Amino acid sequence: MKKTVTYIVGVHGIGEQRKNENILPIINGFARVRQAQRDSENLHHYKKVSDGACPLTQGMLSSQQSKTPWIEFENIPSTPPNQAQTNNSDSNSLNDLENTKHAETVNNKAETRHEDKTLRFLGHTVDECELGKNFRFVDLHWADIMQSHLDIAGQEVETWTQALIDRLKLRDLDKDEQYGWIPQLLISMRNGILPVKRLFDAKQRLLTGTQNQFSDTIFNRFLGDAQLYGEYRTTRDQAIFRFHRTLAEVHEAHCEEQANNPHLGNPRYIILGHSLGSIMSFDALLYAHGINKPNEDDPSQINLDLSKLNLSMYCDLKDEKQGKHLPDLSWIEYVDTFISLGSPIDKYLILWWTNYEHLVDTSWLNTNLKTCRATKKIKHYNYCDEQDPVGHELDTAYTADVVNSLFEKKEDVIFMRYGIPGVAHIKYWDDVPLLQHIMQTAIDQDTEQTTTKTNTITARAKNVYTQPNIDNIEEVTRAAEEGSTHHHGNKNT
């Protein structure tokens, strides 16, 4: 029987990530979960999972030589071990994870059990005879695109946030019963962020007489990434093109390997997007269902409805008669699952709605792919913490005909696991019990020989952003601003 090969495609969000920096904690997290499944008869032995080692480092990962656009390590099998041990469990909701997080109870039998060191993940790439049996990890790096565009189209956070608020008011969104809280939230966040930024800048000028680089990085560069993707078409186009090209390279390499290895089956692509990377992945997956292969005799005949998608990167290639260089999009048929963490998909659909007007009309979709998705939609799992200011539920996205034609919303959960607002947005990669749930629910459920029955995940906090509590933020920043003014006055006296 041919073995399906599972690819985990990690897509990072805002920031100045280096190549492989995003995929590193994913690899270590997956390895720790698989190790716990081997070691313990109790799959939900959280302390053992959370305290597992992370042997792979950035240097080791970056120095690994690979002839393929993915990397495959030994002892991170794509098929879960000890399937029978996971049946009939009653502890697989995020509420249970909250209550038993980093539990001190240790399974005595697992503690005294002999550990086979040959099954440990040590950061070694797989031997040729084991190819395809483990997860294959793909780092979809695109931070360089945003960094290169900041100097061209980036603006001070004061400027672009005010313009965004003004556009929403022109749309009368502030009067909308369902979405009226969004402009108010933006105004409140702006009133909270700007005093903090001014405080950083004032302190830096007072002490050194120079611009605060930390302030510029946080407020203009990191937050500027969100603005660039929403408003600068070239950033969005090149990012989506990068996604398509990367997946095309992976798929081409897989097909070549499959032709020479009779034991390898078809690929299964799982997209794991965080933050801004989730909206970019969402867009790339949508567009891949609408752009056809170019006609080699006439490269201008790529897609008659291409103008609806506003993808200038593809338009430029068409105009230059370079259609043969367009990425092959046959990989899209093998995308099985889309997992979004701390995702602003709904927020982008509302804040930058003009980029998504094509979602209400399915006529631009590839007919064959649309028919295929009627029986096999991309399974979508969405998770975010209540204290994550970026993440949100998927209420708006799944009101669109195009989204419902291609995706099936399997889980859409807001939970409460991280106590510090803002910091919650970057805690997902370190939350191994959460990764454990994702692997068991979103990934292992469809692997061969899987008999695991997973309880439905439960949400502790629903509609948490409907009535945002921003009073404390305003009070803190107001006090900080007043303190800065008072301190500055003392320095002058």
Helices and strands as residue ranges (DSSP letters): E 3-11, H 23-39, H 46-50, H 58-63, E 71-77, G 83-86, H 94-100, H 108-112, G 117-119, G 128-130, E 134-140, H 143-153, H 157-170, G 173-175, H 181-208, H 213-215, I 216-222, H 223-231, H 233-260, E 264-274, H 276-288, G 306-309, H 312-319, G 323-325, G 330-334, E 335-341, H 345-351, G 353-360, G 362-364, H 367-375, E 378-385, G 397-399, H 401-406, E 407-415, G 423-426, G 428-430, H 432-438, I 439-443, G 444-446, H 471-492
